[in-house]
């Protein structure tokens, strides 16, 4: 209203000052908007760099797990003792080893099924 001269208590000589204040305010708003966009871009860049760093860490951990999990499985399988008195299923039975391998396979397949059903795989 002031810019259009519709306010009766503002003299015409002051309208130029109000236009100047309006122009400065508009420039400040544009500067703030540009700074906000730049800040958002810097934040997005930081997040993407951090994600890339996390991805590299996960790759290394996956590689280590891929190397050592089969070795751990073999050590676990060949480290089982099936002598009488340990109260293990199949204890003292020559088929106990195969029963344990079958149990491991069933548990593994159950976990794969559950992971697929949960949407992880």
C-alpha positions in Angstrom: 0.0 0.0 0.0 2.8 2.4 0.9 4.5 1.7 -2.5 1.4 2.6 -4.4 0.9 5.8 -2.4 -2.4 4.6 -0.9 -1.4 5.6 2.7 -2.5 9.2 3.4 0.0 9.9 6.3 3.1 9.1 4.1 4.3 12.1 2.1 5.1 11.7 -1.5 8.7 12.7 -0.8 9.1 9.7 1.5 7.9 7.2 -1.2 11.4 7.1 -2.7 12.9 6.0 0.6 10.2 3.3 1.0 11.0 2.1 -2.5 14.7 2.0 -1.6 13.9 0.0 1.6 11.7 -2.3 -0.4 14.5 -2.9 -2.9 17.0 -3.6 -0.2 14.7 -6.0 1.5 14.0 -7.8 -1.7 17.7 -8.1 -2.4 18.3 -9.5 1.1 15.5 -12.1 0.6 17.1 -13.2 -2.7 20.5 -13.4 -1.0 19.1 -15.5 1.9 17.3 -17.7 -0.6 20.6 -18.3 -2.6 22.5 -19.0 0.6 19.9 -21.5 1.7 20.2 -23.3 -1.7 24.0 -23.3 -1.3 23.8 -24.6 2.2 21.4 -27.3 1.1 23.8 -28.3 -1.7 26.8 -28.5 0.7 24.7 -30.6 3.1 23.8 -33.0 0.2 27.4 -33.2 -0.8 28.5 -34.0 2.7 25.8 -36.7 3.0 26.9 -38.3 -0.3 30.6 -38.3 0.7 29.7 -39.8 4.1 27.7 -42.5 2.3 30.5 -43.3 0.0 32.9 -43.7 3.0 30.3 -45.9 4.7 30.0 -48.0 1.6 33.7 -48.5 1.4 33.8 -49.6 5.1 30.9 -52.1 4.4 32.8 -53.5 1.4 35.8 -54.2 3.5 33.8 -55.8 6.2 31.9 -57.9 3.7 35.2 -59.0 2.2 36.5 -60.0 5.6 33.3 -61.9 6.4 33.4 -63.6 3.0 36.9 -64.9 3.6 36.5 -66.0 7.2 32.9 -67.4 7.3 33.7 -70.5 5.2 36.8 -71.1 7.3 34.8 -70.8 10.5 32.2 -73.2 9.2 34.8 -75.8 8.3 36.5 -75.4 11.7 33.1 -75.8 13.4 32.2 -78.9 11.5 35.5 -80.7 11.9 35.8 -79.5 15.5 32.7 -81.3 16.7 33.2 -84.2 19.1 30.7 -87.0 19.1 31.8 -89.1 22.0 29.5 -90.6 24.6 28.6 -88.4 27.6 28.4 -85.0 26.0 24.6 -85.1 25.7 24.6 -84.0 22.2 22.1 -85.4 19.7 23.6 -88.4 18.1 26.2 -88.7 20.7 28.2 -91.9 20.3 26.3 -92.7 17.1 28.3 -92.8 13.8 25.5 -91.0 12.1 25.6 -88.1 14.6 27.9 -86.1 12.3 25.4 -86.3 9.4 22.5 -85.4 11.7 24.3 -82.2 12.8 25.1 -81.3 9.1 21.5 -81.9 8.2 20.4 -79.6 11.2 22.8 -76.9 10.0 21.4 -77.1 6.4 17.8 -76.9 7.7 18.6 -73.9 9.9 20.4 -72.2 7.1 17.6 -72.7 4.6 15.1 -71.5 7.3 17.1 -68.3 7.8 17.3 -67.8 4.0 13.5 -68.3 3.7 12.9 -65.9 6.6 15.2 -63.3 5.1 13.5 -63.4 1.7 10.1 -63.2 3.4 11.2 -60.2 5.4 12.5 -58.5 2.3 16.1 -58.5 3.2 17.2 -60.6 0.2 
